[in-house]
Structures are given as C-alpha cells and as structure tokens.
Amino acid sequence: MLISNCRIRGREGFYDVEYENGKFTSIESHREERKGGYDAEGNMMMPPFVEPHIHLDCVLTAGIPHYNMSGTLFEGITTWHEYKTTQPLVVSEIKERARTALRLMAEYGVQFVRTHVDVTEVSFQGVQALEELKEEMKGIIEIQTVAFPQNGILSCKGGKELMRRAMDMGVTCVGGIPHYEYTREYGLESIRFIFDLAEQYDACVDVHCDENDDEQSRCLEALAVTALERGWGRRTVAAHTCAMGSYNDAYCSKLFRLLKDSQINFNSCPTESIHLQGRIDSFPKRRGITRIKELTHEGMNVALGQDSIADPWYPIGVGNLLRVLEMGIHVAQMTGYEDLSHCLDLISVNGAKNLCLDQEYGIEVGKDANFILLGGKDDVEVVRFQSPVILSVHNGQTIVEKIPAKVSVKF
C-alpha cells in the first residue's frame, strides 16, 4: 500500500510511504509521477497516539448506583466500591463497555492502551474481562493491563494474594496506590512489595502515586529511590503525582535530582486531575496538576492520559487525547512556541516510553506499519484546530478512515 504526498512529523518536505505485510517497506521523497494508493494531500503522518493510563473496567458506569455529587476523588472511590459490591458484575458486560470505549479511542487515533483493572474487586470479573479483551483486540489495538489495588495492598484483606492472583492470570504490569494505604508505613511496605512482585514476574511497574493535594504526601520519593536501587526506573511509571503541585520549591529541587537519577517515567491526567483536585480548597485554589512543564524541561519523560470515560471519577470524556493535550498545555502553561512545536510528544512518543514500546514504535523502514494521518501540517496546527484523525492503520490494516466534513462559509 502506498501513502503518497504526506508530511511526516518531525521531518521536512513531503513523502511517499509504502508498507506491505504489516511493515514499512519504503519511505522516499514525494514524486508527482507516482500514482495510485492513498493521496494524503499534504496532511501529517505520525506514529499512533498512546493512551498510557485508563481504567477500562470502570468506563461508562457514571450514575450507577449514583453520581459523584461532590466531585472529589474519595467520593469517586466510595461510589465505585458501592458499584462493585452491589451490582452483579458480568464479564460480557464489562467487555462490552470497554470495547465501546476502545472504539471511541480508536476514532481519535489511539492504537496502544495501558489500562488499570481493580484487583480488590474480589470476583475478578474485571480482570478476566480485560484479559480476554486484550487477546481479542490483538492486531487492532494493543492493550497492556495493570494490577491495580484500588483499596490498597496492605489496607485490603488479602491484598498481596489478590495482586499475585492477577499476575498469575497474565496481567502485564504491577500497580499500587501507596498514598491511599492506611499509614505511611503501609505505603512504604506496599512499594517494596510492588517491586518484589515486578521482579518475580519480570513486569513493568505503574503506580498511582500521591494523587492528592497534600504537600506532605511523599510516596514519590520512596517509589523513585526503590526504582533506582532495583534498576527498574525505565520500566516504572509514577502516575498522577498531584501532590507535586503543592510541594515547596526547595523540596522539589532536591526531589528532582532523585527523579532524574532514577529514570522513572511520569503520567498525568490533566482533565481528570483538574476536575477532582483542589475540591477542599477555598481560594487560592490548587489545581492538582503535577509539574508537567518543569519535569519535561528537566529531560524527564511525561505522558498524558484520559484516565476515565464517564465513570464515578469523571462524568464526561470520550478518549480524545487531543482534548486531554489541550487541557494539559493550558494548565501547565506550555503554550510558548517551543513547547507547542513538539507538544504531540505528550500523547505519542512519551506514552510509548511509558509502555516500553521504544523499539517497535515509529515510522521507519522495517518497523510495524502503525500510523495515523492527521488533518494538519504540524503540532501547532493540529492542537490548535483539534485536527481529526483521517486515517489510522495498525499492522498495515486500516482500522479507522474518516472523510472530513466539507464546510462552506458564505462571506
């Protein structure tokens, strides 16, 4: 298959790109005389978007058994607890909700997804559902699963055994929530257990960390130093780290040295965090977003994710990472031209690093033919106009094709 007359993100000029048997076979400068294939009409090709942090077992449950009326993180957790303990959870129903969310994400250019799944839902219907869906979606959307102890590991009866059970079922990554454990000591012990489990299963680590506005919440430093000691930094993600938005600068300057040395990755969910955090503040009101710009400018890897789609924590959301990106660059004050000129990294390349996809991700001859075609010429234009994904191809197969609307302005 030939995609002709396209821009390739990060390169000058126009290109003709060919792929066959699921692999890129040729990338050459565009020649007008080349005919056939798909005419990109100068639009931009890039590697697909990556959703590094979502909870597919919870999607589309908003309002059941009731809405989160306070809008707080903790009412979201208690509402989800009501849901999972009072509703009959069924594998087929969970899969259908998750599949609906994946269709939405695919429409917006996502081809790689890392989803957390609650392992303190002791029927394990969610784990079974997402593991089955992971296999069913292979070759269309690639899914990684994370064993997520929503109620804590030490603070939940049998929590360690539940985590081991999930890993035995084939879950991809080890998760955690140390700041939500009953005590700091429990939180620190949970971090040690997380890495022990990751070493046992040779798995990546992806931890909900300091998702609060407490300037004294310091689980991140424990996570980072453990990753450093274990040599697990490149395979570790610290998600949310909202408390960093409340840390004083003196502590942060010390912390950043550790974070850089540890080589851990970060994930922020700006639409959800700005909705959930700062709820108990009057004014000045904190916005609960980690230091996206500062981490990025210090050379650390930060990706942005959706987190939720119409669930007890976030009542809206459609899996559109460009909308997440737009929120992120505003709240992080990254609208200077230098930041804007490569802002799509936050929902593509950086997410691929979080998912450890580095070797297989990118538009290069010999790599898997995974790409999207966007209605725009560069990062600034795409984010400014929220450009549609015109074409999405995974392993050489078209999974989404869109005909842009034709608009006629009569003046």
C-alpha positions in Angstrom: 0.0 0.0 0.0 1.2 3.5 -0.9 0.5 6.7 1.1 1.6 9.5 -1.2 2.2 13.2 -0.7 2.3 13.2 3.1 4.2 15.2 5.7 6.0 13.0 8.3 6.0 14.6 11.7 9.5 15.9 12.6 10.8 15.8 9.0 10.9 18.5 6.3 9.3 18.0 2.9 6.7 15.6 1.5 7.0 11.8 1.4 5.7 8.7 -0.2 5.4 5.9 2.3 4.9 2.2 1.4 4.0 -0.7 3.6 3.5 -4.4 2.9 2.8 -7.4 5.1 2.4 -5.2 8.1 5.8 -3.5 7.8 7.1 -0.2 6.4 9.0 -1.1 3.3 9.9 2.3 1.7 10.0 6.0 2.8 11.0 8.3 0.0 10.7 11.9 -1.0 7.4 12.5 -2.8 7.4 12.3 -6.6 4.5 13.8 -8.5 4.6 11.0 -11.1 3.8 8.3 -8.6 0.2 7.2 -8.9 -2.1 5.0 -7.0 -2.6 4.3 -3.4 -3.9 6.9 -0.9 -3.3 10.6 -1.5 -2.6 12.3 1.8 -2.9 15.7 0.2 -0.1 17.1 2.4 -1.5 16.1 5.7 0.7 14.8 8.5 1.6 11.2 9.2 2.9 10.3 12.7 3.1 7.2 14.9 -0.3 6.5 16.6 -1.4 8.1 19.8 -0.8 6.1 23.0 -3.3 6.0 25.9 -0.9 5.4 28.9 -3.5 5.5 31.7 -7.2 4.5 31.7 -9.5 2.2 33.7 -11.4 0.2 31.2 -13.2 -1.9 33.8 -14.9 1.3 35.1 -15.8 3.1 31.9 -19.4 4.1 31.2 -20.6 3.5 34.8 -21.3 7.1 35.7 -24.6 7.4 37.6 -24.6 3.8 38.8 -25.6 3.5 41.7 -25.4 7.3 41.8 -23.3 10.2 40.5 -20.3 11.6 42.4 -22.0 14.7 43.6 -19.1 16.3 45.4 -16.7 15.7 42.5 -14.0 14.5 44.9 -11.6 11.6 44.3 -12.6 10.0 47.5 -16.4 10.0 46.7 -15.4 8.5 43.4 -13.6 5.7 45.2 -16.6 5.1 47.6 -19.1 5.2 44.7 -17.0 2.6 42.8 -16.9 0.5 45.9 -20.7 0.6 46.1 -20.9 -0.3 42.4 -18.6 -3.3 42.7 -20.2 -4.6 45.9 -23.9 -4.1 45.0 -24.0 -4.7 41.2 -23.8 -8.2 39.7 -20.5 -7.9 37.7 -20.6 -9.8 34.5 -17.6 -10.4 32.2 -19.6 -9.9 29.0 -21.0 -6.6 30.2 -17.6 -5.3 31.3 -16.1 -6.3 28.0 -18.8 -4.5 26.0 -18.4 -1.3 28.0 -14.6 -1.5 27.5 -15.0 -2.3 23.8 -17.2 0.7 23.3 -14.5 2.9 24.9 -11.8 1.4 22.7 -13.9 2.2 19.6 -14.0 5.8 20.8 -10.3 5.9 21.4 -9.6 4.3 18.0 -11.6 7.0 16.3 -9.3 9.5 17.9 -6.1 7.8 16.8 -5.2 5.6 19.8 -3.7 2.2 19.0 -1.8 1.4 22.2 -3.6 1.3 25.6 -2.5 0.7 29.2 -5.4 0.0 31.4 -5.6 -0.5 35.1 -8.0 -3.1 36.5 -9.2 -3.2 40.1 -8.0 -6.4 41.7 -9.7 -5.6 45.0 -13.0 -6.4 43.2 -12.7 -9.9 44.5 -14.9 -11.7 42.0 -12.1 -10.9 39.5 -14.7 -10.4 36.7 -12.9 -7.2 35.7 -9.5 -8.9 35.4 -11.0 -11.8 33.5 -12.9 -9.4 31.1 -9.9 -7.3 30.3 -7.5 -10.2 29.9 -10.0 -11.7 27.4 -10.4 -8.4 25.6 -6.6 -7.9 25.5 -6.3 -11.1 23.5 -9.3 -10.4 21.3 -8.1 -7.0 20.3 -4.6 -8.0 19.4 -3.7 -6.7 15.9 -6.3 -4.0 16.2 -5.5 -2.1 19.4 -2.7 -3.4 21.7 -3.6 -3.5 25.4 -1.5 -3.7 28.5 -3.1 -4.4 31.8 -2.1 -3.2 35.3 -3.0 -5.0 38.5 -4.5 -2.0 40.4 -5.4 -2.4 44.1 -8.0 0.3 44.4 -8.5 -0.3 48.1 -4.8 -0.7 48.8 -2.5 -3.7 49.2 -1.8 -3.7 52.9 -5.1 -2.0 53.7 -7.2 -4.6 51.9 -7.6 -8.0 53.4 -5.6 -10.5 51.4 -4.3 -7.7 49.2 -1.0 -9.3 48.4 -2.6 -12.5 47.4 -5.0 -10.7 45.1 -2.1 -9.0 43.4 -0.3 -12.3 42.9 -3.5 -13.9 41.6 -3.8 -11.1 39.0 -0.3 -11.6 37.8 -0.8 -15.3 37.5 -3.8 -14.6 35.3 -1.5 -12.8 32.8 -1.8 -9.1 33.8 1.0 -7.2 32.2 2.1 -4.7 34.9 2.2 -4.3 38.7 0.3 -1.3 40.1 -0.2 0.3 43.5 -1.7 3.2 45.4 0.7 3.8 48.4 -0.7 7.2 49.3 -4.1 5.6 49.9 -2.9 3.0 52.3 -3.9 3.4 56.0 -0.5 4.7 57.1 2.7 5.9 55.5 4.4 2.7 56.8 1.8 0.6 54.9 2.5 2.7 51.9 6.3 2.2 52.0 5.8 -1.6 52.6 3.4 -1.7 49.6 6.1 -0.1 47.4 8.7 -2.7 48.4 6.1 -5.4 47.7 5.3 -3.9 44.2 8.9 -4.2 43.1 9.3 -7.6 44.6 6.4 -8.8 42.5 7.6 -7.0 39.4 11.0 -8.7 39.7 9.3 -12.1 40.2 7.2 -11.7 37.1 9.7 -9.6 35.1 6.9 -6.9 34.8 6.7 -3.2 34.5 5.6 -1.0 37.4 2.8 1.6 37.1 1.8 3.2 40.4 -0.9 5.7 41.3 1.3 8.0 43.4 0.4 11.0 45.6 -2.9 11.6 43.9 -3.9 14.3 46.4 -3.2 17.9 47.4 -1.2 17.0 50.5 2.1 18.8 50.4 3.4 16.2 52.9 2.5 13.2 50.7 5.9 11.8 49.8 5.4 8.4 48.3 7.0 9.6 45.1 10.5 9.8 46.7 10.1 6.3 48.0 8.9 4.9 44.7 11.8 6.7 42.8 14.5 5.5 45.2 13.3 1.9 45.1 13.2 2.0 41.3 16.8 3.4 41.4 18.0 0.7 43.8 16.3 -2.1 41.9 17.5 -0.8 38.4 13.8 -0.6 37.4 13.5 3.1 36.6 12.9 2.9 32.8 10.2 0.3 33.5 8.5 2.4 36.2 5.7 4.9 35.8 4.6 7.3 38.6 1.0 8.3 37.7 -0.7 11.5 38.8 1.8 12.8 41.4 -0.7 15.6 42.0 0.9 16.5 45.4 3.9 17.8 43.4 1.7 20.7 42.5 1.7 21.6 46.3 5.3 20.8 47.1 7.5 23.8 48.0 10.3 24.6 45.5 13.1 23.9 48.0 11.9 20.3 48.4 11.2 19.9 44.7 14.7 21.0 43.7 16.1 18.2 45.9 13.5 15.7 44.7 14.2 16.4 41.0 17.8 15.2 41.5 16.5 11.8 42.7 13.8 11.6 40.0 16.3 12.2 37.2 18.8 9.7 38.6 16.1 7.1 39.0 15.0 7.4 35.3 11.4 6.8 36.2 8.6 8.0 33.8 5.5 10.1 34.7 1.9 10.1 33.7 -0.5 13.0 34.2 -4.3 13.0 33.5 -5.0 16.8 33.4 -8.7 16.7 32.5 -9.4 14.4 35.4 -7.0 15.9 38.0 -8.2 19.4 37.4 -11.7 18.1 37.9 -11.0 16.1 41.1 -8.3 18.0 42.9 -8.5 21.2 44.9 -12.0 20.4 46.0 -11.5 21.2 49.7 -9.7 24.5 49.0 -11.4 27.8 49.1 -9.1 30.4 47.5 -6.4 30.4 46.4 -7.5 27.1 44.9 -4.9 24.5 43.9 -5.5 22.7 40.6 -3.9 19.4 41.5 -1.7 19.0 38.4 1.8 17.7 38.6 4.7 19.8 37.3 4.4 18.7 33.7 6.4 21.6 32.2 9.2 21.5 34.8 9.6 17.7 34.6 9.7 17.9 30.8 12.2 20.8 30.7 14.5 18.8 33.0 14.5 16.0 30.5 12.2 13.6 32.3 9.5 11.7 30.4 5.9 12.8 30.9 2.9 11.4 29.1 -0.7 12.5 29.3 -3.7 10.2 29.6 -7.5 10.3 29.8 -7.9 8.2 33.0 -11.7 7.9 32.9 -14.6 7.9 30.5 -17.9 8.6 32.1 -17.3 6.8 35.4 -17.6 7.7 39.1 -14.5 9.9 38.9 -15.1 11.8 35.7 -18.6 12.2 34.2 -17.5 13.0 30.6 -14.6 12.1 28.4 -14.6 10.3 25.0 -11.0 9.1 24.8 -9.9 12.1 22.7 -6.2 12.6 23.6 -6.1 15.9 21.7 -8.6 17.3 24.1 -6.6 16.0 27.0 -3.5 17.6 25.5 -5.2 20.9 25.0 -6.1 20.9 28.7 -2.6 19.8 29.7 -0.7 22.5 27.8 -3.0 25.2 29.2 -2.9 24.2 32.9 0.9 23.5 32.7 1.4 26.9 30.9 3.1 25.2 28.0 1.7 27.5 25.3 5.0 29.1 24.4 6.0 28.2 20.8 8.9 25.9 21.8 6.6 23.7 23.9 3.8 23.8 21.4 6.1 22.8 18.5 6.5 19.3 19.9 3.5 19.0 22.2 2.2 15.9 20.4 5.1 14.0 22.1 3.0 14.1 25.3 0.3 11.8 23.7 2.5 9.7 21.5 6.3 9.2 21.9 6.3 9.8 25.6 3.4 7.4 26.1 5.3 4.8 24.1 8.2 5.1 26.5 5.8 4.6 29.4 4.6 1.4 27.8 8.2 0.4 26.9 7.3 0.3 23.2 10.5 2.2 22.2 11.9 -0.5 19.9 8.7 -1.1 17.9 7.3 2.4 17.8 8.0 4.9 15.0 7.8 5.5 11.2 10.9 3.7 9.9 11.5 1.1 7.3 11.3 -2.4 8.9 9.1 -1.3 11.8 5.4 -2.3 12.1 3.2 -0.2 9.9 1.4 1.6 12.7 0.5 5.2 12.0 -2.2 7.9 11.9 -2.8 10.6 9.3 -4.0 13.9 10.8 -5.7 16.8 9.1 -2.9 19.3 9.7 0.7 20.1 8.9 2.4 20.3 12.3 1.9 20.0 16.1 0.7 23.6 16.5 -1.9 23.4 13.7 -3.1 20.0 14.9 -3.6 21.1 18.5 -5.0 24.5 17.6 -7.7 23.1 15.3 -8.1 19.8 17.2 -7.5 18.2 13.8 -9.4 15.0 13.0 -7.7 11.6 12.5 -8.3 10.9 8.8 -6.7 7.5 8.7 -5.5 5.0 11.3 -3.5 2.0 10.2 -2.3 -0.8 12.6 -0.1 -3.6 11.4 -0.8 -2.5 7.8 -4.6 -2.8 8.3 -6.9 0.2 8.2 -8.8 0.4 11.4 -10.3 3.9 11.0 -11.0 6.0 8.0 -12.7 9.3 8.1 -14.0 11.7 5.5 -13.6 15.3 6.8 -16.7 17.5 6.7 -16.9 20.0 3.9 -17.7 23.5 5.1 -18.7 26.4 3.0 -18.6 29.9 4.7 -20.8 32.3 2.8 -18.9 35.6 3.3 
